Amino acid sequence: MRLSLQNRFLLPTIALIILGTGILTFISYDKSRHAIEQAAQEEMGMVLDATKNNIDATMNIFKVLISGWTDEMLFQTAAQASPDDQAAKSAILQLAELVKKYPYFERLNITNKSGIVVASTAANLIKANLTERAYFKEAMQGKINISKVIISKATNKPVTMVSAPLKDGGKIVGVLSGAINLGNFEKAYLDPIKIGKTGYIYMVADNGILLAHPDKSLVFKMNLKDVDYGQKILKEKSGAINYVFQGDPKIARFVQLKQLKCILVINAAVDELLGPAQNIKWINLALSATMVLIAGLVIFLLSRSTTKPIGRAVDSLLECAEQVGAASSQVAAASQQLASGSSEQAASLDVTSSSLEELASMSRANAENANHANVLMTETREIVDEANKSMADLTESMKDITQASGETAKIIKTIDEIAFQTNLLALNAAVEAARAGDAGAGFAVVADEVRNLAMRAAEAARNTAELIEGTVTKVQGGSVLVDKTFHAFSQVAASTGKARDLVAEIAEASREQALGVDQINKAVTEMDHVVQLNAANSEESAGASKELNSLAEMMKNLVGDLVSVVGGVGDKNGYLQVHRDSDQPERLLLTGK
């Protein structure tokens, strides 16, 4: 998720403030904690050293007391008497006075050199055998000693024995020992010590057994060897340690007592010690929260006054980017279509140019053929004119033939009439010859021959008349045909003239058409060049439009980044939610987001 400009001002500053105040709080808390722990350690060390010194000094006093009491003649005498002797009884009375005077002593015992108790303030110990006790053995060796903490046979409580040898004339005749009740000792030296409200001091034997503790149920029952921090205390004998006891974190110091041969431990509850540091921490956190709120409010107001004008400018930029993107998309689409159309048009113009080349060639051929046809039509007109003249002459001739045929028919008719008259004359001659008889026989033959000739002449005249009549009929039909042909030739001549004129016009039009086709071909060539140039320009325009569209997309991406910086938040569908003056965000599609 991208952050707005306001949040980019606000969040890092708040984060820095939180980090700074957190670091300061941590440092101040850590230093306070260390200072408090160090102060507590120093205080506990001083208390522990003072308690240790007090205990050691007290134990030295007890050793001095015991050592001084060994000079009593009564005690030396009692050590050499039996428990029933008067000396022993007198010693018991004096021992009781000493216990009364020095209440730290639970009891005082006089033991002979055989280890038998001959006098004691605890009646149940008289005649007890203490031969195996370590403090007895050391005293018999002439040493004034303090024993380890043991369980008293008289009271069943933890005690430590202070022992010194009883001498008579420099010879050890027995042992004087006093049992120091640790309960009394604890009340005097340990219980009054408090570190804070819950801190306390306790005592541990060198074998780990708890000898003194505020919780009496743990005394002689808890062994520090069973816990990690106890093992460290028993191992190091002296030092400082942090540990957890019964769920509470503790800080402790420990030291070994010189006389008692046990370890003294003083501790304090960490939570209690660090209470002031915790208070400082919470105060710092409260101050930090206040600073964060104040700084956040100031930065919010400042960034809001800064980002509002930028937001309005970004909104305008975003709208412009949207419009540029849409326009570039439309220009790209139109350029692509124009490029495609120009390419198709260029292909069509190539085909058209080829067709026009063929058409120009055909037009030139038509113009040449039209010129040839015009020449031929001119020659045909001349021939038709000559034929028309010939047909006129033929018509005149046919008229003359018709007229001559009519005259010939008249002549044939005359010949037929002559043949008919000759036949009649031959008949008459034959009749006359017949009348003449033999004299007329030769004449009859001649007349008969003449008659035959006349008949033959008539027959020939009839045939000739029929032929002439057919010829005349045919001549008349031919004359009609010639007239029709003449009229047709006249019409052909007129049509030929018109055709010649039309062919001349066609030739001229074909020539002009060839010129026009040449001009069209040149124009188509130039148009093809222009179309090719347009196609190339359209391709470049389409590429430029795509580049413009890419730049528009880049601009929208940049504007989107600026919008997201100023205050826009992109959603999962690729829209930008731009917060303007209204409460509802405006969703603008931003490609690539």
C-alpha positions in Angstrom: 0.0 0.0 0.0 1.4 3.4 -1.0 1.4 6.2 1.5 0.1 9.7 0.8 2.3 12.7 1.0 0.6 13.7 4.2 1.2 10.2 5.7 4.8 10.4 4.3 5.3 13.5 6.4 3.3 12.3 9.3 4.2 8.7 9.7 8.1 9.0 9.5 8.0 12.0 11.9 5.8 10.1 14.3 8.0 7.0 13.9 11.1 9.1 14.5 9.5 10.7 17.6 8.3 7.3 18.8 11.7 5.8 18.0 13.6 8.6 19.7 11.4 8.8 22.7 11.4 5.0 22.8 15.2 4.9 22.7 15.3 7.7 25.3 12.8 5.9 27.5 14.7 2.6 27.1 18.0 4.3 27.8 16.7 6.2 30.7 14.9 3.1 32.0 18.0 1.0 31.4 20.3 3.5 33.1 17.8 4.0 35.9 17.5 0.2 36.3 21.2 -0.2 36.3 21.7 2.7 38.7 19.0 1.3 41.0 20.4 -2.2 40.8 23.9 -0.9 41.4 22.7 1.2 44.3 20.7 -1.7 45.6 23.8 -4.0 45.1 25.9 -1.4 46.9 23.4 -1.1 49.7 22.9 -4.8 50.0 26.7 -5.2 49.9 27.1 -2.8 52.8 24.3 -4.3 54.8 25.6 -7.8 54.0 29.2 -6.8 55.0 27.9 -5.1 58.2 25.8 -8.1 59.1 28.7 -10.4 58.3 31.1 -8.3 60.4 28.5 -8.1 63.2 28.1 -11.9 63.2 31.8 -12.6 62.9 32.5 -10.1 65.7 29.8 -11.6 67.9 31.2 -15.1 67.2 34.6 -13.8 68.2 33.1 -12.4 71.4 31.5 -15.8 72.0 35.0 -17.4 71.5 36.5 -14.9 73.8 33.8 -15.6 76.4 34.2 -19.3 76.1 38.0 -19.0 76.2 37.8 -16.7 79.2 35.4 -19.1 81.0 37.8 -22.0 80.6 40.0 -20.3 83.3 37.4 -20.9 85.9 38.8 -23.5 88.4 35.3 -24.8 89.1 34.9 -25.7 85.4 38.3 -27.4 85.3 37.5 -29.3 88.5 34.1 -30.3 87.1 35.7 -31.6 84.0 37.7 -34.0 86.0 34.8 -35.1 88.3 31.9 -37.3 87.7 28.4 -36.0 86.9 27.2 -36.7 90.4 30.0 -34.8 92.2 29.3 -31.6 93.9 31.8 -29.8 91.7 29.7 -30.8 88.6 26.5 -29.6 90.3 28.2 -26.3 91.3 29.4 -25.9 87.7 25.9 -26.4 86.4 24.6 -23.6 88.6 27.3 -21.2 87.4 26.7 -22.2 83.8 23.0 -21.4 84.2 24.0 -18.0 85.5 26.1 -17.4 82.4 23.3 -18.5 80.1 20.9 -16.2 81.8 23.4 -13.4 81.5 24.2 -14.2 77.8 20.9 -15.3 76.2 22.5 -16.0 72.9 23.7 -19.2 74.5 21.1 -21.9 74.4 23.1 -24.0 76.8 26.6 -24.5 78.1 28.3 -27.9 78.4 31.3 -29.3 80.3 32.7 -32.5 78.8 35.5 -34.5 80.2 38.3 -35.7 78.1 36.4 -38.9 77.4 33.6 -36.9 75.7 31.1 -37.5 78.5 29.0 -34.5 79.5 29.5 -34.0 83.2 27.7 -30.6 83.5 25.2 -28.9 81.3 22.3 -26.5 81.5 20.3 -29.0 79.6 19.7 -31.9 82.0 19.0 -34.4 79.3 22.5 -34.0 78.0 24.3 -34.9 81.2 26.2 -38.1 80.7 25.7 -37.9 76.9 28.7 -39.0 74.9 30.0 -36.3 72.5 33.1 -38.1 71.5 32.2 -38.1 67.8 31.4 -34.4 67.6 33.9 -32.5 65.5 33.9 -29.5 67.8 34.9 -31.8 70.7 37.7 -33.3 68.8 39.1 -29.9 67.8 38.9 -28.6 71.3 40.7 -31.7 72.6 43.5 -30.7 70.2 43.7 -27.4 72.0 41.8 -25.3 69.5 39.1 -22.8 70.2 36.6 -23.4 67.4 33.1 -22.8 66.2 31.4 -25.8 64.7 29.2 -26.0 61.6 25.5 -25.5 62.2 24.0 -28.7 63.6 20.7 -29.8 65.0 20.6 -29.6 68.8 19.9 -32.8 70.6 18.3 -30.9 73.4 16.0 -28.6 71.4 16.0 -30.1 68.0 16.8 -26.7 66.6 19.8 -25.4 64.6 22.7 -24.4 66.7 26.4 -23.8 66.4 28.8 -24.9 69.1 31.6 -22.6 70.4 34.2 -24.9 72.1 37.4 -24.4 74.0 39.7 -26.8 75.9 39.7 -26.9 79.7 43.2 -27.1 81.0 44.6 -27.8 84.4 48.3 -27.0 84.7 48.6 -26.9 80.9 47.0 -30.2 80.4 43.7 -30.6 78.6 41.2 -32.1 81.1 38.0 -31.5 79.2 36.0 -29.2 76.9 33.8 -26.2 77.6 31.2 -25.7 74.8 28.3 -23.4 74.3 25.4 -23.8 71.9 24.4 -20.6 70.1 20.7 -20.7 69.2 20.5 -19.6 65.6 16.9 -18.7 66.2 17.9 -16.0 68.7 20.8 -15.1 66.5 18.4 -14.8 63.5 16.1 -12.6 65.5 18.9 -10.3 66.6 20.9 -10.0 63.3 18.8 -11.3 60.3 15.1 -10.6 60.9 15.5 -6.8 61.4 17.2 -6.4 58.1 14.8 -5.4 55.2 15.6 -4.3 51.7 12.6 -2.4 50.6 9.4 -4.0 51.6 10.0 -7.6 50.7 13.8 -7.9 50.7 15.3 -10.1 53.4 18.5 -11.9 54.4 18.9 -15.7 54.9 21.6 -18.2 55.7 22.7 -21.3 53.9 25.0 -24.0 55.1 27.9 -24.9 52.9 26.2 -28.2 52.0 23.2 -26.2 50.6 20.8 -26.7 53.6 18.8 -23.6 54.4 19.7 -22.6 58.0 17.7 -19.4 58.4 14.9 -17.9 56.4 11.8 -15.7 56.9 9.7 -18.7 55.8 10.4 -21.1 58.6 8.9 -23.9 56.7 11.9 -24.0 54.4 14.5 -24.2 57.2 16.4 -27.5 57.1 14.0 -28.6 54.3 15.2 -26.7 51.2 18.5 -27.5 49.7 20.0 -24.9 47.3 21.9 -27.6 45.5 18.5 -28.4 43.8 18.3 -25.1 42.0 20.7 -23.4 39.5 21.2 -20.2 41.4 21.9 -22.2 44.6 24.6 -24.2 42.9 26.2 -20.9 41.8 26.0 -19.5 45.3 27.5 -22.6 46.8 30.3 -22.7 44.2 31.3 -19.0 44.2 30.8 -18.4 48.0 30.8 -14.6 47.4 29.3 -12.4 44.8 26.1 -11.1 43.2 23.3 -13.0 41.3 19.9 -12.4 39.8 17.4 -15.3 40.0 13.8 -16.1 40.3 12.3 -17.5 43.5 8.7 -18.6 43.6 7.9 -16.7 40.4 9.4 -13.4 41.7 12.6 -12.0 40.1 15.3 -11.4 42.7 18.6 -9.5 42.9 21.0 -10.8 45.6 24.4 -10.6 47.0 26.0 -13.4 49.1 29.1 -13.8 51.2 30.6 -16.5 53.3 30.8 -16.1 57.0 34.2 -16.6 58.4 33.3 -18.1 61.8 30.1 -20.0 61.1 31.3 -21.5 57.8 28.0 -20.8 56.1 26.8 -18.4 53.4 24.9 -15.3 54.1 22.5 -14.2 51.3 20.7 -10.9 51.1 18.1 -10.3 48.3 15.5 -7.8 47.1 12.5 -8.0 44.8 13.5 -6.6 41.4 9.9 -5.3 40.7 10.0 -3.4 44.0 13.5 -2.0 43.4 12.6 -1.0 39.9 9.4 0.6 40.9 10.8 4.2 40.5 12.4 3.2 37.2 9.0 1.8 36.1 7.4 5.1 37.1 10.1 7.0 35.1 9.4 4.7 32.2 5.7 5.3 32.3 6.2 9.0 32.7 8.5 9.1 29.7 6.0 7.0 27.7 3.2 9.4 28.6 5.4 12.4 27.6 6.3 10.5 24.4 2.6 9.9 23.6 1.9 13.6 24.3 4.7 14.6 22.0 3.5 12.2 19.3 0.0 13.6 19.5 1.1 17.2 19.4 3.7 16.6 16.6 1.2 14.5 14.7 -1.5 17.2 14.9 1.0 19.9 13.8 2.3 17.8 10.9 -1.2 16.8 10.0 -2.3 20.5 9.8 0.8 21.5 7.9 0.7 18.6 5.5 -3.0 19.1 4.9 -2.5 22.7 4.0 0.3 21.7 1.7 -1.2 18.6 0.0 -4.7 20.2 -0.7 -3.4 22.5 -3.6 -1.1 19.7 -4.8 -4.1 17.3 -4.7 -6.2 19.6 -6.8 -3.3 20.0 -9.3 -2.8 16.3 -9.3 -6.5 15.8 -10.0 -6.3 18.1 -13.0 -3.1 16.3 -14.1 -4.8 13.0 -13.8 -7.8 14.2 -15.8 -5.5 15.5 -18.4 -3.6 12.3 -18.4 -6.9 10.4 -18.8 -7.9 12.7 -21.7 -4.4 12.4 -23.4 -4.5 8.7 -23.0 -8.0 8.5 -24.5 -7.1 10.9 -27.3 -3.9 9.0 -28.0 -5.8 5.8 -28.1 -8.3 7.2 -30.5 -5.5 8.8 -32.6 -3.7 5.5 -32.6 -6.8 3.6 -33.6 -7.6 6.2 -36.4 -4.0 6.2 -37.5 -4.0 2.4 -37.6 -7.2 2.4 -39.6 -5.8 5.2 -41.9 -2.6 3.2 -42.3 -4.6 0.1 -43.1 -6.9 2.1 -45.5 -3.9 3.8 -47.1 -2.2 0.4 -47.6 -5.4 -1.0 -49.2 -5.8 2.2 -51.2 -2.2 2.0 -52.3 -2.8 -1.6 -53.4 -6.0 -0.5 -55.2 -4.1 2.4 -56.8 -1.4 0.0 -57.9 -4.1 -2.1 -59.6 -5.8 1.0 -60.9 -2.6 2.3 -62.2 -1.9 -1.0 -64.0 -5.5 -0.9 -65.4 -5.1 2.7 -66.4 -1.8 1.8 -68.2 -3.7 -0.9 -70.1 -6.6 1.5 -70.7 -4.2 4.2 -71.9 -2.6 1.7 -74.2 -6.1 0.6 -75.4 -7.2 4.3 -75.7 -4.1 5.1 -77.8 -4.8 2.0 -79.9 -8.5 3.0 -80.2 -7.4 6.5 -81.2 -5.1 5.1 -83.9 -7.8 2.7 -85.0 -10.3 5.6 -85.0 -7.9 7.6 -87.2 -7.5 4.6 -89.5 -11.3 4.2 -89.5 -11.7 7.9 -90.2 -9.3 7.5 -93.2 -11.2 4.4 -94.3 -14.5 6.1 -93.9 -13.2 9.0 -96.0 -12.1 6.5 -98.6 -15.4 4.6 -98.3 -17.3 8.0 -98.7 -15.4 8.6 -101.9 -16.1 5.0 -103.1 -19.8 5.4 -102.1 -19.8 8.7 -103.9 -18.4 7.0 -107.0 -20.8 4.1 -106.6 -23.6 6.6 -106.2 -22.6 8.2 -109.4 -22.4 4.8 -111.1 -25.8 3.9 -109.7 -27.1 7.1 -111.1 -25.6 6.2 -114.5 -26.9 2.6 -114.1 -30.3 4.1 -113.4 -30.2 6.1 -116.5 -29.0 3.1 -118.4 -31.8 1.0 -117.0 -34.2 3.6 -118.1 -32.7 3.6 -121.5 -32.8 -0.3 -121.6 -36.4 -0.1 -120.5 -37.2 2.3 -123.2 -35.2 0.2 -125.8 -37.1 -2.9 -124.6 -40.3 -1.1 -125.2 -39.2 -0.1 -128.7 -38.0 -3.7 -129.3 -41.4 -5.0 -128.2 -43.0 -2.7 -130.7 -40.8 -4.1 -133.4 -41.5 -7.6 -132.4 -45.2 -6.8 -132.5 -44.7 -5.4 -136.0 -42.8 -8.6 -137.0 -45.6 -10.7 -135.5 -48.1 -8.7 -137.4 -46.0 -9.1 -140.6 -45.8 -12.8 -139.9 -49.5 -13.0 -139.4 -50.1 -11.1 -142.7 -47.5 -13.3 -144.4 -49.3 -16.4 -143.1 -52.5 -15.0 -144.4 -50.9 -14.3 -147.7 -49.4 -17.8 -147.8 -52.9 -19.2 -147.1 -54.3 -17.0 -149.8 -51.5 -18.1 -152.2 -52.1 -21.7 -151.3 -55.8 -21.3 -152.0 -55.0 -19.6 -155.3 -52.5 -22.3 -156.1 -55.0 -24.9 -155.4 -57.3 -23.2 -157.7 -54.6 -23.1 -160.3 -54.1 -26.7 -160.0 -50.9 -28.1 -161.3 -49.8 -24.8 -162.5 -50.0 -23.5 -159.2 -48.4 -26.5 -157.5 -45.0 -25.0 -157.4 -46.5 -21.8 -156.1 -48.4 -23.8 -153.5 -45.1 -25.3 -152.4 -43.6 -21.9 -152.1 -46.7 -20.6 -150.5 -46.5 -23.5 -148.1 -42.9 -22.8 -147.3 -43.7 -19.1 -146.9 -46.5 -20.1 -144.6 -44.1 -22.3 -142.6 -41.6 -19.5 -142.5 -44.3 -17.1 -141.4 -45.4 -19.5 -138.7 -41.8 -19.9 -137.7 -41.4 -16.2 -137.7 -44.6 -15.7 -135.7 -43.4 -18.4 -133.4 -40.0 -16.7 -133.0 -41.7 -13.4 -132.7 -43.9 -14.8 -129.9 -40.9 -16.3 -128.2 -38.9 -13.1 -128.7 -41.9 -11.1 -127.5 -42.1 -13.3 -124.4 -38.4 -12.9 -123.9 -38.5 -9.2 -124.4 -41.6 -9.0 -122.2 -39.7 -11.0 -119.5 -36.6 -8.9 -120.1 -38.7 -5.7 -119.9 -40.3 -7.1 -116.7 -36.9 -7.9 -115.3 -35.5 -4.6 -116.5 -38.4 -2.9 -114.8 -37.8 -4.9 -111.7 -34.1 -4.1 -112.0 -34.9 -0.5 -112.5 -37.0 -0.6 -109.3 -34.1 -2.3 -107.6 -31.7 0.2 -109.0 -33.9 3.0 -107.8 -34.1 1.4 -104.4 -30.3 0.7 -104.6 -29.8 4.3 -105.6 -31.9 5.5 -102.8 -30.1 3.0 -100.5 -26.8 4.2 -101.8 -27.9 7.7 -101.3 -28.8 6.8 -97.7 -25.5 4.9 -97.4 -23.7 7.9 -98.7 -25.5 10.1 -96.2 -24.9 7.5 -93.4 -21.3 7.1 -94.5 -20.9 10.9 -94.2 -22.5 10.9 -90.8 -20.4 7.8 -89.9 -17.3 9.6 -91.2 -18.2 12.6 -89.1 -18.9 10.3 -86.1 -15.7 8.4 -86.7 -13.8 11.7 -87.0 -15.4 12.8 -83.7 -14.6 9.3 -82.2 -11.0 9.6 -83.4 -10.8 13.1 -81.9 -12.5 11.9 -78.7 -10.2 8.9 -78.6 -7.2 11.1 -79.0 -8.5 13.4 -76.3 -9.4 10.4 -74.2 -5.9 9.0 -74.7 -4.5 12.3 -73.6 -6.9 12.3 -70.6 -6.0 8.8 -69.7 -2.3 9.7 -69.8 -3.1 12.7 -67.5 -5.2 10.4 -65.3 -2.3 7.8 -65.3 0.1 10.6 -64.3 -2.4 11.8 -61.6 -2.8 8.2 -60.4 0.9 7.8 -60.2 1.2 10.9 -58.2 -1.8 9.8 -56.1 -0.1 6.4 -55.6 3.1 8.3 -54.5 1.0 10.4 -52.2 -1.0 7.4 -50.9 2.3 5.6 -50.3 3.6 8.6 -48.4 0.3 8.8 -46.5 0.6 5.2 -45.6 4.1 5.7 -44.4 3.0 8.8 -42.5 0.0 6.9 -41.1 2.3 4.1 -39.9 4.6 6.7 -38.4 1.5 8.4 -36.9 0.3 5.1 -35.6 3.7 4.5 -34.0 3.8 8.0 -32.7 0.3 7.5 -31.3 1.3 4.3 -29.6 4.4 6.1 -28.2 2.1 8.9 -27.2 -0.2 6.4 -25.6 2.8 4.8 -23.8 3.8 8.2 -22.7 0.3 8.9 -21.6 0.3 5.6 -19.7 3.6 6.6 -18.2 2.2 10.0 -17.4 -0.8 8.3 -15.7 1.6 6.0 -13.8 3.6 9.0 -12.7 0.5 10.9 -11.9 -0.7 7.8 -10.1 2.4 7.8 -8.0 2.0 11.5 -7.4 -1.7 10.8 -6.5 -0.7 8.0 -4.2 2.0 10.3 -2.7 -0.5 13.1 -2.2 -3.5 11.2 -1.0 -4.7 8.5 -3.5 -4.9 4.9 -2.6 -5.0 2.2 -5.2 -7.7 -0.5 -5.0 -7.5 -4.1 -6.2 -9.2 -3.3 -9.5 -6.6 -0.9 -10.7 -8.4 2.3 -9.8 -7.1 5.2 -7.9 -9.2 6.6 -5.1 -8.6 10.3 -5.1 -9.9 12.2 -2.2 -11.0 15.6 -3.3 -13.0 18.2 -1.3 -15.9 15.8 -0.9 -16.0 13.0 1.6 -16.5 10.3 -1.0 -13.3 9.2 -2.9 -13.4 9.5 -6.7 -12.3 6.4 -8.5 -10.2 6.9 -11.6 -8.9 4.1 -13.8 -5.2 4.1 -14.0 -3.8 1.6 -16.5 -0.8 -0.4 -15.2 -1.7 0.1 -11.5 
